[in-house]
Every structure is written in C-alpha cells, then in structure tokens.
Amino acid sequence: FLCKKKIFYPLELKLECEWKMDTRKRSDIWMHFDISSATHAKCKICKTNLSFRGGSTSNMRRHLGSKHPTVMLQQMVTSLAPTASSQQEIINTSSEPPPKKRHKVDQALVKMIAKDFQPFSIVDDQGFRQYTKALDPSYVLPSRTTISRQLMPNLFEKVRADILEKVKAAPAVCLTTDCWTSSTTTSYMSVTCHYLSDFKLQSNLLDCFELADNHTAENLARELERVATEWTITEKIVACVSDSAANIKKAVGDILHWNHLSCFAHILNLIVRNGIQQPQIQEIIKKVKAITEYTRRSTVASAKLKETQQQMGQPQLRLKQDVPTRWNSTYYMLKRITDVKDPLISTLALVNPQIQSLSLEEWEMVKETCAVLHPFEEVTVELSSERYVKTYLYICILYNVITRLCLDTFFKHFQVCSIDDDFLKTILMARGLQRVTAHHQRNPSTHHLLADATLLDPRFKKHAFLHDRYAEDAVTRVVSAASRSVRPPSLETESTEEEEGNPPQVNPPNESVIWADFEERVSSLRPGVQNPVTEAMLEIKGFLTEQLLPRTSDPLEWWKTRAIVFKKTCDVMKTRLCIVATSVPSERIFSKAGQIITDRRNRLSPGKVRELIFLNANL
C-alpha cells in the first residue's frame, strides 16, 4: 500500500489509474497488440500475452522481431517511403484476418502441398511469398515446421475421420494391396478400399506405411489384419485383389481366409510378355529399339524427321521408347514406328544410311504384331479404370473375344506374310487367358463371387456365361443370399404400405381357433407375407426379365432406380459389384509416392510420407 495524504491506496489501483490517465499509444508497435490488462498486451497474430509494465514496448518489439519477422520487415520497408499511400498500406496490412478465414487459408495451403507434390519449403520461397502477399497482404504464411508438425497432421486426422464414417456405412468392401521400394530403399505397403455409396463406386486409400520386416506371408497377413481392424471392416471384406506372388496369396487365402483374386492386368502382362519372347519377334523389337534410341538421341535425326513429316503432310510425331516392365509400352513403340514409317525411312536414308533398318517382311510383321496386341491393350486400359464397375467374369468373356480376334487376325494375313511357326506361337498366347479362366473354375469361392457379380450386372445377366449350367448355379446362390438378407421389420412394413397404398392391417385381439389351420396353409400365398426364399426367387425372376442395358451404360445408375423394386437382390448386389478387377489402384499410389520421394525430398520420414500420400489420394 502507498500512503498519500494519510490515505492508503492499493498498488494495483494506482497503476490502473495511471494507465487510464494516459491512454495514448504513440508507438507503431500497438498496431499489432491489444491491451488485455493494466500491465499486459496480447499479440494480434499469435495471441501471446506480453508485459509492458512501466509503458515500455521493448518486450513487444522483441517478440515481433523473433516470432513474426515478416511484420517487422514490412514496417521497415514502409517507413523508408513515408507517403500518404504507404501509410495507408501499413494500416491495411496490419489488420489480421479473422481466425476462421486464416484457418481456411491454412488448410488450402496444406491441400495444395499434398495434391501438387510441393515441398514444405515452398513457404520460404521468395516468389511464393510475394505472390501470397499480393493476394492477401494481411495473411502471414505459416512456417514449414508449423505445416509439417501441426497443420498437416490435423488435416490428416480430419480426412481420415471423414473416410472412416463412409467406410463404416458401406455394406461390403473390396481391398487391393501391393508393395513397393522407394529410391531411398524404404519398403512401403499400400491398402486401398472399394465400396458402393449412394450407388456409386468409391475408392479410398486406407493406409500406405513402411514395411520394415521381411515380406513373408505372416508379416503381410499381420499388417493387413491390423489395417482391417483399425478401419472396422474385418467382417465386410468380400475379396482382396493383389498380384500373383506366393507370399501375398498365402497371407490372404491361407492365413486370413479372405477371398483372394489375382490382378487380371498383372496376369495379362505376364502372358503377353511371355508371348513376345519368341526369337523372331525379339529380333524385330531389337531393331526397332535401336532405331528409336538413335532418333531420339540425335538432334539432327529428330529435326530431319519433323521436317520430312511436315513435307509429307503428316502430323509431327516422335518415336516412343518402351519400358521393360510394361508390355504395352512395347506395343506403343511398335505402333508409333508404323505410323511414321515413310518419313522415318526417308530420314534414316539421308541422315544415317548405316543404321540397320527393317525389311519389307519385318515391317509387315510389325504391323501384324500390333494388330495382335491391340485387343490386349484395349482390355488393359478398360480394366484400369476406377470409375466404373468391372465385374470379373466379364473378363472371362473377353478371354474368348481376344482369342478369336487374335486368331482371325493371324489367319486373315497368314497367306500374305511368310511367317513361321514361331510367330504362330506368339499369336496363340491368347490361350493362356483360357488357362486363367480354368484356374478360376478350379477355385469355387473365387469363381462364385465372379459369377454372382456378372449375373447381377444388368448389362450381362445370364448372357455372359458360356454354359447355361453356370448361369443357373449363379441364380441359385444369389437367391440363397437374398433370402438371408435381413431388413428391419418396421422399414419393411412402411415401404410395403407406401408402395401398395394399402392401409396397415390391424390384427384381431383374439386368434380364431376355427380359422387357425386355414390361415397357416394360405399365409405364404398372400402378398407381403411370402417366405424369404419365395420373395427372393420372385425378385431375381423379375430382374432377369428386365431388358439388358447397353454395354457402355452404368449398372449402378440402373440399380438406383430399381432398388425399391428388388430390395433383397439389391442388398446382394452391393456385396458383389464392389469387386474390382485389378490391383492398379494400389500401384497408382506408388506412382504418386515416386513423385513425393525425390532427390530433393529424400529426407522425408516414412511417417510424413504416409500423411502426404494419404492426403494426395483422398482429397
């Protein structure tokens, strides 16, 4: 207490009175602080309370210099030109955006970094900072540390929680999985999930994590089970699609006892690559590679080829180089060289006559090889789509279609070209697809899933089966599954009354003994009270009598309009048409990972890579 004229005043009251006596804030530092009490001020940017006891602003100025250096820099630049316009700019830039707007902008920044494969250090790039300041001078960019340790983990948890709710609502899911080793020799495993939501096929990445242990069946099964448990889908998994490696097949089928489906695109790649290993074809491919490498490497040959194409009135096309791990790249290389045949022959004759060119017979063989490989390439592209339903038995039809196309193409031109038996073996590689069909038929659980999915596809139904017996077996299984479909009695009663327009029936208070036997005998014959098997049979019969959809139509759109009619059959459909044909979704995850883990970003931790890939795939 202080004594003044024998009157005692508390010290806090004296300070408050002195503060109220002089409310003028002469320093420009007050543009960034609000007074929270008689001795403390709150930073407008980070909400930190700082002391200004005695009226000194040094503490606040040091805070801005260490925590918000860009604000101090802006003040220094503006103070060099003390014009009226610059003073107004200082006032404008000092105003902090509302917290909601700042949070929204921060989230947009993190999404851009994840979606566009940008490094965290982009917030330190001078050009990006100037661009951001031009858009909103009041926005202060977060540091790379804040983005990495706070903003991105928060967005990761938010997106993960949203997807978890969607997956929980799905009646059934199909998983795909694959493994990959990055350029930093770190092994990763990805798991994607596919399900139907509001009659649309949805795909989400569940996890992409480091797999430090050996890729044994037991370790793979343990990780798959962990992911399924975390996402509460253990009882919903109808199939898991992967490549044909022995370890993953054992993990999925023998240990976890899930239905395992081999990636059809992977099988197709192995079959075609094995087919083009014939010596005669390999000799032609070797020559085409040499021509392609020389033309792409030589600036003179490349420029001359463009000039010749322009003189001949043809589009300017570059030759394509194949990739050893993808057979379709070989097809694209052979097809492109046939497209530029005439300009290429003229260019090589003028630029490098010494290079070994193709003979007339070899040019014809290249053309025929492209005709043989074209159906395989078309199937690969169609099956790699994630937007539409790809029922697996539909592929079994393509087995025979491709075989027929290949054989027809060969025998059509057999008398034109002097092709020996080696080339015939190449053409007959399509028979390998028939062996894949036989493999599915030897595995009943897998074959049944594919058959049921094809039967429930309104584009194919029974017409997709090679034999009527297989179609009838599928009908029996679907009827059995539909009869086991359980719906809440209240919803079933309400929907029936709404459809038929009948008033709800009120049961009499006392059962009649006289009519008890009669009621029991005719109960199954009245509408709305059939036994489950009879109702399922009527539904599947009505479904099969509907007209077929065009092959390019979306089957899920059709089911959306018929779900109220074929209720139980629709429930079974949701557990079958979610099955995908390939593990391409998991492989695409690693294509994105390759753009994240680069030479410039090779120090990213596996945990941070996991967050980046998850956000990139699910945003």
N, C-alpha and C positions, 0 to 999 in steps of 0.2 A: 504494500500500500504506500501511496505517496501522500505527503501532508502539504496542503496549500491553504493558508489562512485557516489553520486548525480544522480543515475539512478533509476527510480521508477519502481518496478515490482508488478504486482498483486499477492495477496497471493495464489490464486489457481494455477497460473503459477509456482510459486516457489515450491508448493507441488508436482505438476506434474513432474517438473524437478527432484526433489529429488527422486520421485518414479522411474523415468526412470533410474536414476543413479545407483540404486541398485535393480535389478530385480531378485536377487537370493532369493529363498524361501526355507529356511533351515528347517522349521518345517514340521513334517509329517502331520500336520493338513491340509496342502494345497492339499493333495490328495483328499479331499472331498469338496474343494471350488474352484471356478473360479473367477478371478478378473474381476469385472464388471466396475469399475471406479477407480480413484486415491485413493479413501477412502473407497470403499465398495467392498465386495466379495459376490458371490452368492453360496448358498449351492447346491451341485450337486444332492442331494436327494430330498429336498422339495422346491428348487428354492427360498429360502428366502434370501433377501439382508441383510447383516450384515456389520457393520462398523469395520474397522481395522485401524483407524486413529492413526498415530504415529507408525505403524508397529506392534502393539500388536495383538496377536492371542487369547487372553483370551476370548474375546467375542465369537469367533467361537468355541473354545473348550467347553465353557459352553453350547452353542447351541447343539453341538453333544451329550453332556452328558445328556441333558434334553429331547431332541426330538428324538435322534437316539442312545439310549444307547447300542444297539447291535453292532453298529460300533465301539464304544469306547471299548467294551468288547473284540471284535476281535483284536483290536490293542494291548490291554494289554496282551492277551494270546500269540500273535505272538511275542511280544517283549521279552517274557521270554526265547525264543529259537532263538537267532539271527543268525540262519544259513542262508546259501545262498538260500536253498529251501524255508525256511519260509519267507524270504524277498521277493522272487518271488511271494509267495502266497498272501502276503499283497498287492502287486501291482495288482494281478489279482482280488482279492475280492473288491478292492476299485473302480473298474470300474463299473459305473452304467449302467444297461441295457437300451436300447432305450425306449422312452416313449410308443411307440406302443406295444412293447413286454411286458412291465410292465403292461399296461392296459389289454392285452390279458391274462396274467397270473392271474391278479386280478379277472377278470371275471370268469376264470376257477375255481378259489378258491371259489367264491361265488356259482357257479353252483354245485360244489361238496358238499358244506354245505347244499344247498337246496335239492339236489337229494338224498343224502345219509343220511339225517336226522342227520347231525352233529351239535354240539353246536358251537356257536360263539367262545367259549373259546378254541377251538382246536388250534387256532393260538398261544396260550400261553402254550400249552403242550410241554414239553421238547423234547419228542421223535419226534413229528411232526416237530418242528423247526430244529432238527438235520437232519431229512430226507430231508426237503426242502433245507437246506444249502448244503447237499451232491449233490442234483440235480443241483442247480444253486447258487454258493456262492455269486454272485452279487445281488441276489434278496432279498429284505428286506420285510418281511411279514408285511402287514398292521395290525393295532391293531383291537381288537374286536369292539371297538367303531367306527372306520372308516368303518368296514364292515357293522355294523348294521345301521349306520346313513347316510352313503354316498354310498358305493358300491352296497348294496342290493337294496335300493330304486331306484338307477339309472338303474340297470338291470331289476327291476320290471316294470318301465315305458317303457323301450325299448321293452321288450317282450309283454307287453300289447298293445303297438302301432302296433307291427307286427301282432298280432292276430286280432286287430281291423280292419286292412286293409283286412285281409282274410274274416272276417265275413261280412264286407260291400259288398264284391264281391259275397257273397252267394245269390242265388235267394230265398231260403226259409230256415228256421231253425226250429228245434225241441228242446225244453227245457226239462230238468229234474231238479227237486228240492227236497230237503229234509232238515230236521232239526236234530240237534244233540247237546247233552250237554257233555262238556268235564269233565275231572276229577277235574277241578278247579271250577265246577258248572257254567261255562260260556256257554251260548247258542249260537250256530252258525247255519247259514243258507247257503246252497250252491246252486249254479245255474250253470248247465253245458249246453253247446250248441252243437248241432249236425247238420251238413250240408254237402252238396256234393261240393267238389272242385276237378276239373280235374277228375271227375268220380271216386272219392274215398271218402269214408265216413270219415269225420273228426270230432273229438271230442275235445272240449276245455272247460276248466273251466273259466267261466266268472267272478265269484266272490264267495268268502267264507268269510262271515263277521259276526260280532257279532250281535245277535238279542236280545237286552236287553228288549224290550217290550213283553207284553203277546202275545202268539201265536194265536191271533184272526184272523179271516178271513180278516178283514180290514187291520191289520198290515202286514200280509203276502202279500196281494194284493199290498199294497203301496211299499213294498220292491221289489217285482217282477217288478212292473212298473218302479221303479227307475233304476233297472239293465237294463231293456229293452231299456229305454230312453238313458242311458249312452252309450250303445253299438249300438244305432240306428237300432234296429231290431224290433221295435214295429209292423211295417206293414208286417214283414216277418214271424212271428210266425204262424206255421200251427198247432202245438199241444204242450201241456205241460204235461209231464208224472210225476206222483208222486204216493204216497201211497193213500189208500182209506179213509184217515181221513176226517171228515166232514169239518174242517176248511179250508184245502187246496183245497178241491173240490169246496167249496163256493167261495173262493178267485179267483180261476182260471176261473170257469164257470160262476158264477153269477155276480161277480164284474168286472172282467177284460174282460169277454165274450170271452175267448180263448177256444179252444177245449181241454177239459181235458181227458186224458187217464189214467186209473188206472194201476199201475205197475203190470204186469202179474206175476212176480216172487213173489211179496207180496201176491197176491191173492192165488197163488199156495201154498205158505207157510201156509196161514190160513186154506185152505181146508184140507191139509194133516194133520196138527196138530189137527184139529177138528176130523179127521177120526181116528187117532191113540189114541184118548182118551177113546176108549172102555175099559171096566174093564178088560177083558181077556188079551188084548194086553198090557195094563198098568202093569198088574201083571208080565208079562214076561219081560217087559222092566225094571221093578224094580229089578228083579233078575239079569238080565244082568248087570245093573249098579253096583250092589253090587259086583259081580264077577270082573268086570273091575276095580273098585276102589281098591279092595283088591290086585289084581295082580299088579297094577301099584304102589301101596304104599309099598308093601312088597318086599324088595330086594331079599329075599330067593325065593319067588314065581316067581319073574321075572327072576332070574338066572336059576331056575329049568325049567321054560317054554322054555327058549332059548336052554338049554341042551337037553330037550326032543324033540324039533323041529329038532335039529341037528341030533339026533339019528334016528329019523324017516325019515330023508332025506327031510325035508320040509324047506322052507325059514323062516328065523327068523323074525317074525312079532310081533309087540307089539299090545296090545289091545287099542282101541280108546275110548275116553270119549266123550259123547255127550254134546252139548251146548243147554240150554233151549230155546234160541231164534231162533234156526235154526233146522228145521225138518230134513234136510239132514244129520246133524251130528248124529241124531238117526239112520238113515239108515246106515251110515258108521260104527257106533258102532255094529249094528246087523250083518252087512255083515262081519266085521272083526272077530267076535266071531264064525261065521260059518266057516270061513277059517281056524281057529286054533282049531276046535272042538276037534279032537282026542288028540293032545298034551295037550290041556287045561284040558280035563277030567283026563288024567293021572297025570298031575301036581297037580291038586286040591286033588286028591285021596291020594297023597303022602305027600303033604305039609299041607293041612288043610281039613281033611275029614268032619269037622263040618259045613263048609260053605254050604249053600243051593244051590244045583246045579239044572240044568234043567232036566226035564223028557224027555223021548223019544218023547212024543207027543208035548212037548213045543219046543224041538229042531226042529221038523218038522214045527211047526207054525212060528218059527223064519225064517226058510228058505222060507216059502211061503210069509211071510210079506215082505222079501227082494225082492222077485220076483214081488210083487205088487208095491212096492215103486220105483223099478228101472226105469220104464218109466218116473215117475215124476222127478227123479234125473237127468235123461238124458236131459229132456226138460229144467230144471233149468240151467244146465251147458251150454247148447247150446244158450239159450236166454241171458245169462250173458255176452256173447262176444260182444265187442265194435268194432271189426274189420270188421264185415260183416253186410250186410243189413238183418234186421229181420222184414219182413212185418207182421203186426199184425193179419191179417186174416189167415195167415199161421198157427197161433196158433189155430185158430178155427178148422182147420183140425186135429191138434194134440189132441183137446178135444176128438174127436171121436176115434182117434187111441189109446189114453191112455185108454179110457173106454173099448174098445174092448180087449186090451191087458190084462187089469185087470180082466175082466170077464172071458176071455178064460183061464187065469192062474188059477183062482179060480175053475171053473167048471172042469178043467182038473184034479185037485187034490182033488176035493170035496169028492170023494169016498175013497180016501186014508187016509185022516185025519178025525178024529171025531171033526169037527169044528162046533160050534153052530151058531145061528143067529147073535150074536154079531160080530163075525168075518165077516159074510156076509155083515153087515152094514159097516164095515171097508173097505171091497173091493168096495162097491158101492159108496164110497166117490167120485169117479170119476164123478158121476152125477152132483156134484157141479160145475164142469167145464162147463157142458152143461147149467147150470143156468147163468154162466158168459156170454156165447155166447148169450143167450136170452137177457141179460141186454144190450149188445152192440146193439142188434137189436132194442131194445126199445129206443135207443138214436140215432136218424138218423144221426146227424152231425158226431158223432164219428164213427158209423158203415160205413158211406160213405167213410170216409178217409181210413179206413182199407180195404174196398173192392176195392177202386181205387188203393191202393198201391199193393194189391195182383194181380190185373189184369195186372198192368204194370210190374210185376216181370216176366221176360222171363222163369223162372223155373216153373211157375204155370199157369198164364193167367186164362182162364175160368175154367180150370180143378180143381182149388182149391175150387170152390163153390159147396155147397151141392145141390143147385137148380139152374136151368138154368135162372130162372127169376131174381135172384140176379146178375148173371153174365151180363145179358142184361142191367139191370139198371146201373151197373158199366160202361159198354161200353158207354151208353148214357151220363153219367156225364163226362167221360174222353173226349168224342168228343166235348161236350159243352165247357169244359175248354180249350181244344186245339184250338178251333175256336176263342177263345178270346185272345189267345197268340199273342202278337204284336211284330213284328220284324222290325228293321229299313228298309225302302224300298230300300236303296242303297245296304245294305248287302244282302237282299233277291234277288235283281236283279243280283248282281255279282255272288252269289252262283249258281243261276239257269243257268246263261250263262256258268259258268265253268263246271257244270255237264253235260249239254246237248250239249255243243260245238257249240251253235248257236250264230251267231253274234247279237249284240244289234239291236233291231228294232228301226228304226227312224220314228217317227210319221210324217205324211204329214203336211205341214204348214196349209192347209185348209181342214176342215172336209167336206166330200161329203154329200150333202143333200139326194141324191138318195139312198146311202147305209147306212144311219143312222139307219133305222129300222132293217135292216138285221144284222148289227153289234151288236145291242143291244140284239137281240134274240140268237145269237150264241156265245156271248162273254164268257159265262160260260162253253162252250164246248171245248175251245181251251186250250192246255197245258200251264201252267204258269199263267193263269188268272181265275182259279176257285174261286168261292166264298169260304170264310173261312170254312164254315160248310162242304162243299163237300170235300175240301182238307183234313180236319181233319178226315172225315169218310174214305177216301181212305188210309190215313196213318194208322189208327187203324186197318183197314181190312188187310193191308199188314203185320202189326205187329202180328196179331193173326194167320196168315197163316205160320209164321216162325216156325221152329221146336223148341220144348221145349229143354231148357238146362238141363243138369244133375243137380240134387238137390244140389250137393256139389259145383257147379260152382259159380263164382262171377257174379251176374247180371249186375253190373256196368261196368265190362270189356266188356260184350256184348253190352251194350248201347254205349260205347265209339266208337265201330266200326260201329254202326248203326245210330249214331246221325245225320249224314249228310243226311240219307235217311228219317228218321222220325223226322223232325225238331220240329214241334209243339208238337207232342206226347212226345218228349224228354224233352221239357220245362215243361210239366205237371209232368213227371216222377221225375224231380228234386225237386218238391214240395211234393212228396209223399214218395219216398224211403229214405228220410232223417229221417223218423219217427222211433224211437227206441221203443222196446217192454217193457223195464223195466226202473226203476229209479236206477239201480245198479251203473251207473257212479257217481251219487251223493253220494251214500252210500260208494263207494270206496274212495271218497275224505275224508270222516270222518275216514276211516281206516288209511289213511295216517296221518290225524290230530292226531290220537291217538298215533302215533309214534313220533310226534313232541312235543306234550304237555305231557311230562313225569314228574316223580317226580324230576328229575334232572333239568328240564326246566319249572317248574311250574310258574315261574315269567314272562314268555313271555307275552307281552301286546297283546291284540286282533289284533291291527294293524300290529304288527310284525308277528303274526301267519297268518294273511291274506296274507302277502307277501310271506312267506315261502311256504304255501300251494299252492298259485298260481304258483310260480316258479316250485315247485315239480311236479305239474300236467301238466304244459305246456312246460317245457323244453324238 
